[in-house]
Amino acid sequence: MAVKEDRELISSAKDIINQLSIILRTANIHSPSNIAVTTAIEKYIALLNPLIKSERSILLELIGEFFYINGMRIRYSLDYLINFNFLVREFKKREIGSVIFKDFMNPVDLQTFLKAFIESGFSDTPYDTMSEGIDALSSIKIDRLKKIKEDEDVDTRKIVKKTYFTAVAYIQGLFSKIEAGERVNIKKSKRIVEAMVDRLLEEEQLLIGMTAIKDYDEYTYHHMVNVSILSIALGQRLGLNKKLLAVLGITALFHDIGKIRTPYEILNKPGDLTDDEWKIMKRHPVWGVRAILKLRGFDSTAIRSVIVSFEHHIHNDFSGYPRVSNYMDLDLYSKIVCIADQYDAMTSSRVYSRIPMPPDKAISIMMERSGIQLDPVLLKFFINMIGVFPIGTLVMLDTKELGLVFESNEVMGDRPKVVIVIDSNGNRLKGPVVSLAQKDETGRYLRSIVKTLDPNKYNINLAEYLL
């Protein structure tokens, strides 16, 4: 998942896992005080503490057959295979799902951890023995391995949810740091976006579904993450490789960063903006350019982010803002972000519009803007991706049931998967999830959509079902 700019972090993450395996294998042969063990511990501390300093804490997780560090899956070459496989086996043997290093490590803490790890390997209750052995440590904690059954995505939804809310928290922290006058490094955003790219390539529908969870109180933060996810998904449909998807995701994540300079009373005004207020609002693309130029770690990705921040409201026919003359064409990423931005904005609740627009209506309006505000070819790809009935759409079925669109159907756009929320007798439910492509023995569809409805009128909380 690594891109060149972040090679050092990826290498450190690989080495952290590899070196932990070396320490444990060495400690199985020698006592914890042996020079071979203490030397390995010192090397491990030298690897770990700089990352703890930059990340505040390090979460090492075993999910399935793969290790993740702070939500980022660690890929490795054959050179690491033996040590990675050893650590996977030892974690599973002790039922350890994660280890969190919460503070700077010292040799004594790691020796205590090693002693508990080795002893737990001979216990009938290995996790409990391990947990008791490190209970006195404040810097190292463990969590139990979550069982993953075949044909069951027990943890997948949790991983997707964590990836999404980690990104939201990052944007919130980014705004706070910039408002406090701190210089922010763009590198952290790369890791956040790369995690989203990985999740999207593995579970596209689940991650797109997260964008349907709208938070009125923290609209700006969720909006920036939603636009990033939708942009990555569209880029993937266009055939962009992982590196380009990561760059696209970062440019989308920063597209509205200029709003940090928009006065709060304008950004959160419940009524219509005056002409003067609208002039101020329309300056946020330029303010975004200035904010990105001040980021630490400025590179080619930051330059692309500057372009997208400036262009994302100019529109396909240059009728938007900022007004430009003699402009040849908009950047591809700007056109993608423009589409994702409009869709998420229309389908979100805002200060001045508490009731969000139904997804299908938003798509209809966007189709009217095709060739004017929005690139017509890219919009076709987007609509195909979102589906005729986007995730989060409430539909009435010919069985008198109400269903919430849960997953799109790429082959038959009008036959998505839905979760039944109200049965034919009017009773509220939380399932089952059914496919509208399912037929009976005569070849007749069991359920079909009659019309779309407004979930707000039925007091249906999307998060309750989609999360």
Number of C-alpha atoms within 10 A of each C-alpha: 17 20 16 8 14 14 12 12 14 22 14 15 26 20 17 21 20 22 20 19 20 20 21 23 16 17 22 16 11 13 15 21 11 12 11 15 23 20 14 18 25 15 15 23 18 14 16 20 19 13 17 17 12 10 13 13 19 22 19 22 23 21 19 15 10 14 23 18 20 19 21 24 22 16 15 16 7 8 9 14 11 11 19 22 15 15 20 19 13 16 21 19 15 23 19 22 21 20 18 17 19 16 15 17 19 15 14 12 16 22 18 16 19 24 18 20 24 18 14 21 17 12 13 10 12 21 25 15 19 24 19 13 18 21 14 12 13 11 16 21 17 19 14 16 19 16 13 13 10 7 6 8 10 13 15 16 16 12 14 26 17 13 21 23 14 18 24 22 13 16 22 15 14 21 17 13 13 17 12 9 9 13 14 19 14 18 15 14 20 20 23 24 28 24 22 30 25 18 23 20 14 13 16 21 19 20 25 22 25 24 24 20 19 21 16 17 11 12 15 21 22 26 23 23 28 30 29 31 29 28 29 33 26 26 25 19 14 12 10 15 10 19 15 16 24 29 22 28 31 27 27 33 28 24 31 24 27 22 21 18 17 18 13 10 9 16 19 12 14 13 10 10 15 10 9 8 16 13 12 16 18 17 17 24 26 19 20 24 23 16 21 21 16 15 17 13 14 14 13 11 19 22 15 18 27 22 21 29 29 23 27 27 25 20 22 22 13 18 13 16 18 17 11 11 6 5 8 6 10 18 14 14 23 27 25 26 30 25 24 25 23 19 21 23 19 19 21 23 18 21 14 13 13 12 16 19 19 21 25 21 14 17 24 11 13 21 17 11 16 17 15 16 22 21 20 16 10 19 22 13 15 23 18 18 22 25 23 20 27 27 27 28 21 30 23 19 20 14 13 15 19 26 28 29 24 25 26 24 22 14 11 12 17 17 23 25 20 24 22 25 21 19 17 13 8 11 9 14 14 13 15 11 16 18 21 19 18 14 12 9 7 6 8 10 14 16 20 18 20 12 11 19 17 16 19 15 8 10 8 15 13 20 14 9 17 20 13
